[in-house]
């Protein structure tokens, strides 16, 4: 199994597309529609990767990224912003908040899974712990 991903995204259509593409490639995808529930889900499940929308209701993605980074159990978990924010400086703002990467929406269905795989550690070879 390639890994477990927590996706924090409020838009149902965006969730559907990403879940479809990722599950088709063997990923387990858990979702949360807002920041607080996403933080709780990530803390409970300790995913291999967190996909984070920036434009969330109530608590924006920057705040969520900072909160996730404050949890020692999630300190090493890659966080990738997946957002329609594509203005000059938005990528840098996401990285400064604690994200490890930044992908622009709309996602490219032909490249999305490969882009996500770049943020996951390689799977151990057979026979290795």
Rosetta blueprint (number, residue, H / E / L):
1 X L
2 X L
3 X L
4 X E
5 X E
6 X E
7 X E
8 X E
9 X L
10 X L
11 X L
12 X H
13 X H
14 X H
15 X H
16 X H
17 X H
18 X H
19 X H
20 X H
21 X H
22 X H
23 X H
24 X H
25 X L
26 X L
27 X L
28 X E
29 X E
30 X E
31 X E
32 X E
33 X L
34 X L
35 X H
36 X H
37 X H
38 X H
39 X H
40 X H
41 X H
42 X H
43 X H
44 X H
45 X H
46 X L
47 X L
48 X L
49 X E
50 X E
51 X E
52 X E
53 X L
54 X L
55 X L
56 X L
57 X L
58 X L
59 X L
60 X L
61 X H
62 X H
63 X H
64 X H
65 X H
66 X H
67 X H
68 X H
69 X H
70 X H
71 X L
72 X H
73 X H
74 X H
75 X L
76 X L
77 X L
78 X E
79 X E
80 X E
81 X E
82 X E
83 X E
84 X L
85 X L
86 X L
87 X L
88 X L
89 X L
90 X H
91 X H
92 X H
93 X H
94 X H
95 X H
96 X H
97 X H
98 X L
99 X L
100 X L
101 X E
102 X E
103 X E
104 X E
105 X L
106 X L
107 X L
108 X L
109 X L
110 X L
111 X L
112 X H
113 X H
114 X H
115 X H
116 X H
117 X H
118 X L
119 X L
120 X L
121 X L
122 X L
123 X L
124 X L
125 X L
126 X L
127 X L
128 X L
129 X L
